Amino acid sequence: MTVETLGFQTEVKQLLHLMIHSLYSNREIFLRELISNAADACDKLRFESIHNDALMSDGGDFKIHIGYDKEAKTITVRDNGIGMNREEAITHLGTIAKSGTREFFSNLTGDQQKDASLIGQFGVGFYSSFIVADKVTVRTRRAGEEVNQGVEWISEGGGDFTIDMIERAERGTEIILHLRDGQEDLLSGWKLKSIIRKYSDHIVQPIVMNKEEWKDDKNVVTDEDETVNQASALWAKPKNDISEEDYKAFYKHVGHDYDDPLAWTHARVEGKTEYTQLLYLPGRAPFDLWDRNAKHGIKLYVRRVFIMDDAEQLMPTYLRFVRGIVDSADLPLNVSREILQESSDVEAIRKGCTGKVLGLLADMAENDKEKYTKFWGEFGRVLKEGAGEDFANKDKIAALLRFASTQTDTKDETVSLADYISRMKPEQEKIYYVTAETFNAAKNSPHLEVFRKKGIEVLLLSDRVDEWVASHLTEFEGKPLLSVAKGGLDLGKLEDETEKKAQESVAGEFKELTEKIAKSLAERVKEVRVTHRLTDSPACLVSDEHDMSGNLSRILKASGQKAPEMKPILEINPGHPVVMRMKHEERKFDEWAAVLFDQALLAEGGQLDDPATFVKRINDLMLTMSLGG
């Protein structure tokens, strides 16, 4: 096959441009990224060879070799891992197959320093080569392929790359970086070793370099290899022998992240099922956080032998942001995903890992509120999914949830359910909440008027997942959760008998009006009744107790799903001038009723089917009032 020139994916072109022109805050990470990729390649071959031992015909002594050539100004990273065929080289080196890519580029600001940091957070892996190199050559052959099925990939970081089929005796991948001017200080054994020990000391595979000796006052590179890193499983060491920097460095490898982790937990579990867990909470949400089908971040080892990447069976979906490893002493080495799904040992590991993460979060929420606030800002909406997915841990999850409330000024200021209960009025029996599509819509909901008048706190739920939470989390610490926009409002002991009797009396006085409005609106409402929720607004819409809320219905429709048609209940405020006028109004009554309904719909975030008619009615009524009609 002749040399073929192909174009990069558009996103890769943008990324390479930033790599080349940004003032990257830490250029040394290129080596960490390439070594991490090489280690992954070795791990993947080890796993595939469990089912196909022919892949290891070249030997199973895995290692990663780092070399440099001062005259040629090159650094070479070579592994004997899984390697790539032609199609894989094009896919892995020419495209970014990662959800959230578009969001990543939309966040770029044009500020070189800020954008450089963002690049690191994206986890660019191989593309970090272009921080220090103006040309990159990749030679690779996939394990099991013939020697003439090697691939050579070359790019100078522009808009395209070339690819060719070559003879290659060794399996695995060799990456040759042709350094830019000004990067010559990297062409030093001492410099490269210091970078490796700083960032990659924890890599399980030996990282080797040619040994250097002083002869005749010259530094001579010999043919003898020496191992630079410790080449041992960090998680298998006693915790007292692992420094905080060691933990952080290992996270950056296993999490493919640029930033430090927020927190971690490391434990050896003994008993019927024995395993070691080292689990991390990232400091920042990945770009594919909302892709529930994205691979999870837990690597599975069996007796320190890598088995599989992203073992989703080891962590529930609502904890998909957790990164780390689990090393089991009990699972068979030839474990498959099917075995994982059926194994009681895996179920015990999953339960134990889930408990550890929730315990870590509970400790953080109690003892480091600033750090927990940061966690919540990044991952809170995902954790909320657990309220409906993990019945066994529902109470633990509920205690970790945070919501805005009528006692906070912004969405970012949140309270726990325990905080809410501690501030409840002595006679208050329920936890009240309102759902809406935005924070401002929730904060300004007319349903809150009576609660503000009585000084009762209401939780403001404006995340889309909150409707899911509310449908599954029906009580907390014996206090039922109640929507202020569903069913008949029951304030219980918060209202005295005098208030209740007054409400019944007013409802009787306005019975004729409510019946008249109901007749006018016909099929648009299930019922019209007098309300005591409102103090300032003329009307509001309420869902019946067992009906789907209007907010949930709108969310489903907006996402293309079918939602059952539910007629709302219109509640009118008998003390409002508009309602009082309607009680004696004969002319244009239908227009008044329609405007009352449409205003209530808009106030709760709904959309009008016919905005033009609404505007016309408003204009007609304004003209009538101005003429004294």
C-alpha positions in Angstrom: 0.0 0.0 0.0 1.4 3.4 -0.9 1.6 6.4 1.5 -1.7 7.9 2.0 -2.4 11.5 3.3 -5.5 12.0 5.4 -7.0 15.0 7.2 -7.4 15.3 10.9 -10.9 15.6 12.4 -11.8 19.3 12.8 -11.6 19.1 16.6 -8.1 17.6 16.4 -7.0 20.5 14.2 -8.2 22.9 16.8 -6.5 21.0 19.6 -3.2 20.8 17.8 -3.3 24.5 17.0 -3.7 25.2 20.7 -1.0 22.7 21.6 1.5 24.4 19.3 0.6 28.0 20.1 -0.5 28.0 23.8 1.9 28.7 26.6 1.3 25.3 28.2 1.6 25.5 32.0 3.6 22.3 32.3 5.2 20.9 29.2 6.6 17.9 31.1 3.3 16.1 31.1 3.8 15.0 27.5 6.0 12.2 28.8 3.6 11.2 31.5 0.8 11.0 29.0 2.8 8.9 26.5 4.0 6.5 29.3 0.4 6.1 30.6 -0.8 5.2 27.1 2.1 2.7 26.8 1.2 1.2 30.1 -2.5 0.9 29.0 -1.3 -0.8 25.8 0.6 -3.4 27.8 -2.4 -4.0 30.2 -4.8 -4.5 27.2 -2.5 -7.0 25.6 -2.2 -8.9 28.9 -6.0 -9.0 29.1 -6.6 -10.1 25.4 -3.9 -12.8 25.8 -5.9 -14.5 28.5 -8.3 -15.6 25.8 -5.8 -15.8 23.0 -2.3 -16.8 24.1 -1.0 -16.6 20.6 -0.9 -12.8 21.0 2.1 -13.3 23.4 4.2 -15.3 20.9 6.8 -12.5 21.1 7.1 -13.0 24.9 5.3 -11.6 27.9 8.1 -9.5 29.5 6.3 -6.1 29.3 8.4 -3.0 29.5 8.3 0.7 28.3 11.6 2.0 26.9 12.5 5.7 26.8 15.4 6.9 24.7 16.8 10.1 23.2 19.2 11.1 20.5 21.0 14.5 20.9 22.2 14.7 17.3 18.8 13.9 15.8 17.0 15.9 18.5 14.5 13.1 19.2 12.9 11.4 22.1 11.5 7.9 21.6 8.9 6.1 23.7 8.5 2.4 22.9 6.3 -0.3 24.4 5.6 -4.0 23.6 1.9 -3.7 24.3 -1.1 -4.4 22.1 -0.1 -2.1 19.2 -2.4 -0.8 16.5 -3.4 -1.8 13.0 -4.1 0.7 10.2 -7.7 1.4 11.1 -6.9 1.8 14.8 -4.1 4.2 14.1 -6.4 6.4 12.0 -9.1 6.2 14.6 -6.9 6.7 17.7 -4.5 9.3 16.3 -6.7 11.2 13.8 -9.9 11.7 15.8 -11.1 12.5 19.3 -13.7 9.9 19.9 -14.9 11.5 23.1 -18.3 12.9 23.9 -18.3 16.5 25.2 -15.7 17.5 22.6 -17.9 20.3 21.3 -18.5 21.6 24.8 -14.7 21.5 25.4 -14.0 23.8 22.5 -16.9 26.1 23.3 -15.3 26.7 26.7 -12.0 27.9 25.1 -11.6 31.7 25.7 -8.6 32.8 23.6 -6.6 33.4 26.8 -3.5 31.2 26.2 -2.9 30.5 29.9 -6.5 29.6 30.7 -6.9 27.5 27.6 -3.7 25.6 28.3 -5.1 24.6 31.6 -8.3 23.5 30.0 -6.4 21.4 27.5 -4.8 19.5 30.4 -8.2 18.9 32.0 -9.5 17.4 28.7 -7.0 14.6 29.0 -5.4 15.0 25.5 -3.1 12.0 25.9 -1.1 11.4 22.7 -1.7 15.0 21.3 0.4 16.4 24.2 3.4 15.3 22.1 3.0 18.4 20.0 3.7 20.6 23.1 7.4 19.8 22.6 7.6 18.3 19.1 7.1 19.8 15.7 6.9 16.4 14.1 5.8 13.0 15.5 6.4 9.6 13.9 4.5 6.6 15.2 5.5 3.1 14.1 3.2 0.3 15.4 2.1 -3.3 14.8 -0.8 -4.9 16.5 -0.1 -8.2 18.4 -1.1 -11.2 16.3 -0.6 -9.4 12.9 2.1 -10.4 10.3 5.4 -8.4 10.3 4.5 -6.7 7.1 1.3 -5.3 8.7 3.2 -2.6 10.6 1.9 0.9 10.3 3.8 4.2 10.1 1.9 7.4 11.0 3.6 10.8 10.6 2.3 14.3 11.3 3.8 17.8 11.7 0.8 19.0 13.7 -0.9 20.7 10.7 -4.1 19.8 9.1 -3.2 16.3 7.9 -1.1 13.2 8.5 0.4 10.4 6.4 0.0 6.7 6.9 1.8 3.8 5.3 2.2 0.1 5.8 5.7 -1.0 6.8 7.7 -4.0 7.9 7.9 -4.1 11.6 9.3 -7.1 13.5 8.2 -6.1 17.0 4.7 -5.8 18.3 3.7 -2.7 20.1 4.2 1.0 19.4 7.2 3.3 19.0 6.6 7.1 19.2 9.4 9.4 18.0 9.2 13.0 18.9 11.2 15.4 16.8 11.7 18.3 19.2 11.1 21.9 18.5 13.8 24.5 18.9 14.2 25.5 22.5 13.4 22.0 23.9 16.9 20.7 23.8 17.2 20.5 27.6 15.0 17.5 27.4 17.7 15.6 25.6 19.3 14.5 28.9 19.1 11.1 30.7 19.1 12.9 34.0 16.2 15.2 32.9 14.1 12.4 31.5 14.6 10.2 34.5 13.6 13.0 36.9 10.4 13.5 34.9 9.6 9.8 34.9 10.2 9.5 38.7 8.1 12.6 39.3 5.1 11.6 37.3 5.3 7.8 36.5 7.1 6.1 39.3 3.9 4.2 40.1 3.5 2.6 36.7 3.4 -1.2 37.1 5.4 -2.0 34.0 9.2 -1.3 34.2 10.2 1.9 32.5 13.7 1.4 31.2 16.4 3.6 29.8 19.9 2.8 28.5 22.3 3.1 31.4 24.7 6.0 31.2 28.3 5.9 32.5 31.2 8.4 32.7 34.2 7.4 30.6 37.1 9.6 29.8 35.2 12.6 31.3 32.3 11.9 28.9 28.8 10.7 29.6 28.4 7.5 27.5 25.1 5.8 26.8 25.6 2.0 27.1 23.5 -0.9 25.7 22.6 -2.0 29.2 19.0 -1.2 30.4 18.2 0.1 33.8 14.8 0.4 35.3 13.9 4.0 36.2 10.6 3.6 38.1 9.7 1.4 41.1 7.5 -0.8 38.8 5.3 -2.0 41.6 1.6 -1.9 42.3 1.1 1.3 44.4 -2.2 0.1 45.8 -0.6 -3.1 47.2 1.8 -1.1 49.4 0.9 -0.3 53.1 -0.7 3.1 53.3 2.0 4.4 55.6 4.5 3.9 52.8 2.6 6.0 50.3 3.0 9.7 50.3 0.3 12.2 49.3 2.2 13.0 46.2 2.4 9.3 45.3 -1.4 9.1 45.6 -1.9 12.2 43.4 0.5 11.0 40.8 -1.2 7.6 40.5 -4.5 9.3 40.2 -3.3 11.3 37.2 -2.3 8.0 35.6 -5.4 6.0 36.3 -7.7 8.9 35.8 -6.0 10.4 32.8 -6.4 13.8 34.4 -4.3 16.9 34.6 -5.6 18.2 38.0 -5.1 16.7 41.4 -7.9 14.5 42.8 -10.3 16.0 45.3 -10.1 13.1 47.7 -9.4 9.4 47.8 -10.0 6.2 49.9 -7.6 3.3 50.0 -8.4 0.1 51.9 -7.8 -3.6 51.9 -11.0 -5.6 52.6 -10.8 -9.0 54.1 -13.4 -11.7 54.8 -15.4 -13.9 52.5 -14.4 -11.7 49.6 -10.9 -10.2 49.7 -9.9 -7.2 47.6 -8.0 -3.9 47.6 -9.6 -0.7 46.6 -8.1 2.7 45.7 -10.8 5.0 44.7 -10.6 8.7 43.8 -13.0 11.6 43.5 -11.9 13.9 40.7 -11.5 17.6 41.3 -13.4 18.5 38.1 -16.2 16.9 36.1 -15.1 15.2 32.8 -16.7 16.4 29.6 -18.7 13.2 29.1 -20.2 13.2 32.6 -23.8 13.3 31.3 -23.2 10.4 28.9 -24.6 7.5 31.0 -23.3 5.1 28.5 -19.7 6.3 28.8 -17.3 3.9 30.2 -16.8 4.1 33.9 -13.4 4.8 35.6 -12.7 1.6 37.6 -9.8 -0.7 36.5 -10.1 -4.3 37.6 -7.0 -6.3 38.6 -6.9 -9.9 39.8 -3.9 -10.6 42.0 -2.2 -7.5 40.4 -2.8 -8.7 36.9 -4.8 -6.3 34.8 -8.1 -7.7 33.6 -10.2 -4.9 32.2 -10.5 -1.2 31.9 -13.7 0.7 32.9 -15.4 -2.2 34.8 -18.8 -0.7 35.0 -20.1 -3.6 37.2 -17.9 -2.4 40.1 -19.6 1.0 40.6 -23.2 2.1 40.1 -24.0 4.5 37.3 -24.7 7.5 39.6 -21.1 7.2 40.8 -19.6 7.1 37.3 -17.3 10.0 38.1 -15.2 7.8 40.5 -11.8 6.7 39.2 -9.5 4.1 40.6 -8.7 0.4 40.8 -10.0 -2.7 42.4 -7.6 -5.7 42.9 -9.4 -8.9 43.8 -7.8 -12.0 45.3 -10.8 -14.2 44.5 -11.9 -13.7 41.0 -10.7 -16.0 38.2 -8.0 -14.6 35.9 -10.1 -15.3 32.8 -13.0 -13.3 34.2 -15.3 -11.9 31.5 -17.9 -9.2 31.7 -20.6 -11.9 31.6 -19.0 -13.5 34.7 -18.8 -10.1 36.4 -22.6 -9.6 35.9 -23.4 -13.0 37.6 -20.7 -13.1 40.3 -21.7 -12.8 44.0 -18.1 -11.8 44.7 -18.4 -8.9 42.3 -21.7 -7.9 43.9 -19.9 -7.8 47.3 -17.1 -5.7 45.8 -19.6 -3.3 44.2 -21.5 -2.9 47.5 -18.2 -2.4 49.4 -16.9 0.2 46.9 -20.2 2.1 46.8 -20.3 2.2 50.6 -16.7 3.5 50.7 -17.4 6.3 48.3 -20.6 7.3 50.1 -18.7 7.2 53.4 -15.9 9.4 52.0 -18.5 11.9 50.8 -20.3 11.9 54.2 -17.1 12.5 56.0 -16.3 15.4 53.6 -19.7 16.9 54.0 -19.4 16.8 57.8 -15.8 17.8 58.2 -14.7 19.8 55.1 -17.7 21.7 53.9 -15.7 23.9 51.5 -14.4 20.8 49.7 -17.8 19.2 49.7 -19.3 22.4 48.1 -16.7 22.1 45.3 -17.6 18.4 44.9 -21.3 19.2 44.8 -20.8 21.9 42.2 -19.1 19.4 39.9 -21.0 16.2 40.5 -24.1 16.9 42.6 -26.6 16.5 39.8 -25.2 13.0 39.0 -25.2 11.9 42.6 -28.9 12.9 42.7 -29.6 10.0 40.3 -28.8 7.6 43.1 -31.9 8.7 45.0 -34.0 6.7 42.5 -31.4 4.0 41.5 -30.0 2.8 44.8 -32.7 1.8 47.2 -30.3 0.2 49.7 -28.4 3.5 50.1 -31.3 5.9 49.7 -31.0 7.4 53.2 -27.2 7.9 52.8 -27.6 9.5 49.5 -30.5 11.7 50.7 -28.2 13.0 53.5 -25.7 14.0 50.9 -28.1 15.9 48.6 -28.1 19.7 48.5 -30.7 22.1 47.2 -31.3 25.8 46.9 -34.0 27.2 49.1 -36.0 30.3 49.8 -33.4 31.1 52.4 -30.6 31.3 49.8 -29.9 34.0 47.3 -28.4 32.0 44.5 -28.5 28.5 43.1 -25.0 27.8 44.2 -25.9 28.4 47.9 -27.4 25.1 49.0 -28.8 23.5 52.1 -29.1 19.8 53.1 -32.3 18.2 54.1 -30.9 18.0 57.7 -30.3 21.8 57.6 -33.9 22.3 56.4 -35.3 20.1 59.2 -33.2 22.0 61.8 -34.9 25.2 60.7 -38.5 23.9 60.5 -41.1 25.7 62.6 -42.1 23.8 65.8 -45.5 23.0 64.3 -44.3 22.1 60.8 -44.7 18.5 59.8 -43.5 18.4 56.2 -40.6 19.4 54.0 -41.9 21.6 51.2 -40.4 22.0 47.8 -41.2 23.5 44.4 -39.9 22.3 41.0 -39.2 24.5 37.9 -37.1 24.5 34.8 -34.8 27.3 36.1 -33.7 28.6 39.5 -35.4 32.0 38.8 -38.6 30.3 37.8 -38.6 28.3 41.1 -37.6 31.3 43.2 -40.4 33.5 41.7 -43.1 30.8 41.6 -46.5 32.1 42.7 -46.9 28.9 44.7 -44.4 30.3 47.3 -46.4 33.3 48.3 -48.2 32.0 51.3 -45.0 30.3 52.5 -43.1 33.6 52.3 -46.0 35.2 54.2 -45.7 32.6 57.0 -41.9 32.5 56.9 -41.8 28.8 55.9 -38.7 27.6 54.0 -39.2 25.9 50.7 -36.6 24.0 48.7 -36.1 25.2 45.1 -35.6 22.3 42.7 -34.6 23.4 39.3 -32.3 20.7 37.9 -33.9 18.4 35.5 -33.0 15.4 37.6 -34.9 16.9 40.6 -38.2 15.7 39.2 -36.7 12.2 39.3 -35.4 12.8 42.9 -38.8 14.1 44.1 -40.7 11.1 42.7 -38.5 8.6 44.6 -37.5 10.5 47.7 -40.8 10.8 49.5 -39.5 11.3 53.1 -36.4 12.1 55.1 -35.9 11.4 58.8 -39.6 10.7 59.1 -40.6 14.0 57.5 -42.6 13.6 54.2 -41.6 15.8 51.2 -44.5 17.7 49.7 -44.7 19.7 46.5 -46.3 23.1 47.0 -47.7 22.9 43.4 -49.5 19.5 43.7 -52.8 18.6 45.3 -54.7 20.6 47.8 -52.4 22.6 50.0 -52.4 21.2 53.5 -50.3 23.3 55.9 -51.5 21.2 58.9 -50.8 22.8 62.2 -49.3 25.8 60.5 -52.8 27.1 60.0 -55.2 27.6 62.9 -58.9 26.7 62.9 -59.9 30.4 62.3 -57.9 30.5 59.1 -59.4 27.2 57.9 -63.0 28.3 58.6 -62.3 31.6 56.8 -61.1 29.7 53.7 -64.2 27.5 53.7 -66.4 30.6 53.9 -64.6 32.4 51.0 -64.7 29.2 48.9 -68.5 29.3 49.3 -68.7 33.0 48.3 -66.8 32.4 45.1 -68.4 29.0 44.2 -70.5 30.6 41.4 -67.4 32.3 39.9 -65.2 29.2 40.0 -68.0 27.2 38.2 -68.4 30.0 35.6 -64.6 30.1 34.9 -64.5 26.3 34.7 -67.3 26.4 32.1 -65.5 29.1 30.1 -62.2 27.2 30.1 -64.0 24.0 29.4 -61.4 21.3 28.3 -58.3 23.3 29.4 -58.8 22.6 33.1 -59.7 19.7 35.4 -61.2 22.0 38.0 -61.3 25.6 39.2 -61.2 26.4 42.9 -60.3 29.1 45.4 -56.8 29.1 46.7 -55.0 30.2 49.9 -51.6 29.7 48.4 -51.5 33.1 46.8 -51.1 36.6 48.3 -50.1 38.7 45.3 -50.9 36.7 42.1 -54.4 36.4 40.8 -54.2 32.7 39.9 -51.9 29.7 39.7 -51.9 26.2 38.1 -51.7 23.1 40.3 -51.3 19.4 39.4 -53.7 17.0 40.9 -52.1 14.9 43.7 -51.4 11.8 41.7 -50.9 13.5 38.3 -47.6 14.3 36.6 -46.4 17.8 37.4 -46.5 20.4 34.6 -42.7 20.8 34.9 -42.0 17.1 34.3 -44.5 17.0 31.4 -42.6 19.9 29.8 -39.2 18.2 30.4 -40.4 15.0 28.8 -41.8 16.8 25.8 -38.7 18.9 25.3 -36.6 15.7 25.2 -38.8 14.1 22.6 -40.6 11.7 24.9 -44.3 11.2 25.2 -46.0 12.6 28.2 -49.6 11.9 29.2 -52.0 14.8 28.7 -52.9 16.1 32.2 -55.4 18.8 32.8 -54.2 21.3 35.5 -56.3 22.7 38.3 -56.7 26.5 38.2 -56.7 28.1 41.6 -57.8 31.7 41.9 -57.0 34.3 44.6 -60.2 35.7 45.9 -58.4 38.8 47.3 -56.9 39.9 44.0 -58.6 42.9 42.3 -58.8 41.1 38.9 -60.6 38.1 40.5 -62.9 40.4 42.5 -63.7 42.3 39.3 -64.5 39.0 37.4 -67.0 38.1 40.2 -69.2 40.9 38.9 -68.0 40.9 35.2 -70.4 40.0 32.4 -68.8 41.5 29.4 -65.7 39.8 27.9 -65.8 37.2 30.7 -64.4 34.5 28.5 -61.4 36.7 27.6 -60.8 37.4 31.3 -60.9 33.7 32.1 -58.5 32.8 29.2 -56.0 35.5 30.2 -56.1 34.4 33.8 -55.3 30.8 32.7 -52.5 31.9 30.3 -50.9 34.1 32.8 -50.8 31.3 35.4 -49.3 29.0 32.7 -46.6 31.5 31.9 -45.8 32.1 35.6 -45.0 28.5 36.1 -42.7 28.3 33.1 -45.1 26.9 30.5 -45.5 27.9 26.9 -48.6 29.2 25.2 -50.1 27.4 22.2 -51.2 30.7 20.7 -49.2 33.7 21.9 -50.7 36.0 19.3 -54.2 35.4 20.6 -53.0 36.0 24.2 -51.5 39.4 23.2 -54.7 40.3 21.3 -56.8 39.5 24.4 -54.5 41.6 26.7 -54.8 44.5 24.3 -58.6 44.3 24.1 -58.9 44.1 27.9 -56.5 47.0 28.3 -58.5 49.1 25.8 -61.8 48.2 27.5 -60.4 49.2 30.9 -59.0 52.5 29.6 -62.4 53.4 28.2 -64.1 52.6 31.5 -65.7 49.4 30.2 
